[in-house]
Amino acid sequence: MNADPLDLDGHEMVIQCRDAGSGLRAIIAIHDSSAGPAMGGCRIAAYPSTAAALTDALRLSRGMTFKNIMAGLPHGGGKSVILLERPEDKTPALLLAFAERVNGLGGRYITGEDVGSTVADIQLMRKVTPHVRGIPENGPGDPSPMTALGVFVGIRKAVLHRLGAETLTGLTVAVQGLGAVGSRLCGLLHDVGARLVVADVDPARAREAADRFGAAIARPEEVHGARADVFAPCALGAVLDAGTIRALGAAVVAGGANNQLATAQDGARLAERGILYAPDYVINAGGVISTALEGPGYERGELLRRVHGIADTLGEIFEHAIADGVATSAVADRLALGRLEAARHARRSAVAALPAAA
């Protein structure tokens, strides 16, 4: 899954969007739609270059294919990024111009909240296109609580597997990133008696978490080395590389960030150190499950059942990793690719069964 992100061959469609009137500069990447319409959020951020934004979009869209297929959702993977130079450049006109581009794809890509975008932004886009999810209409709305819940149940499963601990009470979790997911995860962990070490690029967020949860504060660039039972990366990706893995102070890595491994080899590096890694696109799937189940038939009980099922999927991955003597990241990729190939086969069979044109 961690192939060169600049290799476009694996993507079905990559679109560069521009609108002079609103200043829109965006990229929509559709990686694979074998299992259904591509689904993935809209990230709004300042990028150093268009090439950097493209790299991010391609990596994230590929990750969404794996996330959706492993969550058993009828969706393929896609992602979009909107490039900003300044925060004030995120205007209603820009968001509506982007929504028009999404609408022009006719449902092939469905978007929602992500880093830099809010529920209010998605509600505004809904005025232009129905191909958005994650708003309080026939569903739970904001997907971040379900992402945090999925990470929480995943941490419990990983701790049981690696440490033999049936409870998180008294264990230490180092949380990197205190945004919508990280802050909610801290609350869940605090409620069951876990000790917290927190870090965020915004010092005010770190101080707030320290006050609310009695957490210790670490520097964002050093928190991975904190003496903890679990390291939970919940900020941006590529945090696990050769250097940070050498310095890790935890026996388990389980967090909400996407694309946590800088390279495919980093999964093996974690395994070599005896560190149990919960593959990111499995453990952080609660949010996309939430958005996928949105609609007239939405049932909260079914949503919670599916999110808690993340622990079962992780358990399967952990057991395969032991049996096969390979990294959990490799097991997850193998399972995802197998499910993806099955979806592609089903699609080919369905196309072949269609009546020939007259």
N, C-alpha and C positions, 0 to 999 in steps of 0.2 A: 504494500500500500504506500510505502514511503519512497516511491520512484521519483525520479527527477521531475519536479513540478513544472518545469518549462517544456516538457514533452507533451505536446498537444494531441498526440495520436490517440491517447486514451479517452479523450473528451469528445462527446458528440457535437457540442456547439459551444463556442466562446464568442461573446458579443461585446464589442466596445460601444458604449452609449455616450452620446454628447448632445447637449442642448445649449445653444449660445444664450438664449434668453434667460434661463435660470442658472447657468453656469454648471450644469450637470456634467460630471465626468464619472462614468461608472463602467463596471465590467460584470457581465452575467456569464457564469460558467455552468454548463450542464454536462456532468460527467457521464452518467448512464441512466437511461430510463427504462431498462428492461423490466423492472418490477412495477413500474407505473410512473406517473408524472414526477419530475424531479422536485424535491422539496429541500429547502435550506434557507437560512436567514439572510438578511441584508446587513452587512457590516459597514459602518460609516466611520471613517478614520482618516487621519492625515498620514499619507504615505510619502516616503522620500522620492519615489519615482513611480511612473506607470508600470515599469517592469516589476517593482516590488509589490504593487497592488495585484498585478496579474499572477505572480507567484502565490500570493496569499489566496486568491480566488480559486486557483487550480488545486492547491493542496486541500483547501477546505471543502471544495465540491467533491473531490475524490473521497475525502473522509465522510461526507454525508452519504455517499453511496454505501459505504461499509456500515455506517451507523444505522441507516434505515433498513438494510437487508438483515442485519443482526438483530434488530428489534422486531423483525417480522412484520414490517409495515409495507403496504402496497405502494411504495414510492421509491423512485430512484434518487440520485444525489445531485444536488446543484447548490450553488452559492452565488451571492452577488456582493460586490463591494462598491461603495460610493467614495470617491476620493475628495477630501476636503483640504483646503489650505488653512482655513481658520474655523473654529467652532461656529462662529456666527454665519458662516456660509451655508449651514443647514437650514434652509428656508422652506416654507410651505411650497413655494413654486418649484424648488429643486426636487422635493419629495414627490410632488404630483407628476413632474416630468419623468422621474424614474418609474413611477407606477404606470404611466402610459407605455413605457418600454416593456414592462412585465406583461401588461394587458395584451400587447401586440403579439406575444408568444402564444396566445390562445389557450392557456392552461398547461402548456408544456413545462412551465416552471412556476412553482408556488413559493412565495417568500414569507418572511415573518421577522420577528425581533431578533437582534443579535447585538454584538458589541457596538455601541454608538447609536443604536436605534432603539426606540421606545414603543410601548403599547400605543401611545398617542400618535406616534409617527405612522404606525401600521393602520390605525383607525383612519387617519387622513388618506393614506393610500387607498383604502377601501372605497373611497368616493369615486375612484377612477377605475379600479379593477377588483373583481371578486377573487382573484387568485392570490389572496393573502390569508394568513392564519395567525392565531395568537391574540385575538381580541375577545372581549367579554360578550360574545354573542354565540349562543348554542355551544358553550364550552367554558373551560376554566380561565381563558384569557391569558395573562402573563405566564409564559412557560417556565420562567426561572424557578419557581417553587418546586416544580416537578423535577427539574434538572438537579436541584439540590437534594431532593429526597432520594433520587436514584443514586447519587454519589454517596449519600449517607448509608443506604442499605448495602451498597457495594463495599464501602469501607468495613462495615460489620462482617460481610462475608470474607473479605480478604484477611482481616485480623483473625477470624476464626481459623482460616486455612493456614496462615503463616505462623501465628503466635499461639494458636490454641485457646484464645481468649473468647469466651462466650458473651462478654459485655465490653463496652468501651469505657466503662467507669474506671477512672484512674489512669487511663492511657493518655498519652500526649500526642496531639495532632498538630502539625505545622501547616497552616493554611496560607498559601501565597495568592494574594488577590482577594479583595473584599468588596467586589461588585455585587450585582444582584444575586449571583449564585453563591459566591464565597461567603458573603455575610449571612445568608440564610443557612448555609451549611454550618457555620459557626454556632448559630442558634440551636440547631438540631443536636450538634455534638455537646454543647454546653448543657442542654436539657437532660442528657443521659450521664452527666458527670465526667465528661472528658476534659482534660486540661488542654489549653490552647496556646500556641505560639502563632502570632499573626504578622503579616507584612503586606504593605500596599504602597504604591508609588505616591499615594495621597496620604500624608502624615495624619490628617484629620480623621480619615477612615480608620487608621490603625489605632489612634487614641480612643475613638468611639468604641471599637471592639474591645480594647483593653478595659474600658470603664464598664461596658455592659456584661462582659463575660469573664472578667478577671484574667484576661490573657496577657502573656508576655509579648513584647513587641520586638521584632527582628527587622533588619534591613532587607528590602526585597531581593537584593542580589546575594544575600547570605542565608536566607531562611531555609534553603534546601539542606544546609549543613547543620541545622539545629538538632540537638539531641531529642529525638521524638520517636514514637512508634510508627507513625504514619506521616508521610509528606503528601499534602493535597494541593497540587498546583491548580489554581482556579483563575489564572490570568491569561496571558497570551501564550502561544505555542512555542515549540522548539526549546523548552527549558531544560530538557534532559539530553545532555551531550556528554562527550568523554570527560570533560572537566567537572561538570556538576555531579555526574554519577560517581566519580571518585570521591567526591566530598559529601555525598549523601549521608545523613545521620540517622535515617529511618530504615526499618526493615520492610516497609510497605509503601508503595507509591500508588495513590488512588485519589484522583481529583477531577474537577470539572472542565479543565482547559481542553481545547481541541489541539490535535497534532503535537502532543507533548514530546514525542521523540524527534530529535533533530535529524536523525538518519535511521535507516532500518537496522543498522548495526547496534544502535543504542539499546534496543530491546534485549539483544544478546549480552550486552555489557551489564545490564541490570541483573540478568539471570546468573551471570558469572560471579557477581558479588553476593548472590543469595538474596537479592531484593525482589519481593513479589510485586509485579507490576499489573495493575488492573487496566487493560487496554482502554484508552480514552474513549474511543467511539462506541464502546459497549457500556461503560459505567456512566457516561454523561448523556445517555439517550432519553432520559426522562422528559426533557423539554420537547423533543420532536415527537415523542409518543403523545404528549399532551396536545400538540397542534394537529397531529394526524387524526386523533379521535374526535376533534371538534366537529360539530355539525348537529343536525336535527336529532340524531340518535345518541347523542352524548350521554354517557352514564359515568358518574364520578367513581362508582365502585369498580367498573371495568378499567378505568384509567389507573386507579391505585393498584389493582391486581397486576396490570402490565408493568407498571414502574417497579413494583416489588419483585417482579419476575427477572429484573436485571441481575439480582443476586444469583438466581438459578443459572443464568447464562454464564456468569463469571465462574460459578462453581464448575461447570462443564469445562470451561477453558483451563482452569487450574488443574483439574484432574488429567486432562489430555497432556498438559505440559509436563506433569510428573511422569505419566506413562511413557511419553515419547522422548523425554529428556531434552526438550527444546524450550525456548522462551515463550512466555504467554503471548507476546505480540505476534510471534510466528504462528501459533495455534489459532489466534483470532483471525489473522489474515487468511489462513487456510480455510477455516470454516466459512468466512465471509465470501471468499472466492467460489467455494463450492455452492453456496446458496445462490450466488449471483449467476453462475453458469446454469443452474437449474431454472432460474427465472428467464434467462436468455433462451434456453431450450423450449420452455413453455411458450414464449412469445413466438419463436420460429414455427412451432407446431400450430399455433393458432393462426398465423398468417398463411401457412400452407393449407389449412383447412378451409380458408375462405373460397367461395365460388369464383371461378374464373370470370373475368370481365367478358361481356358479350362482344 
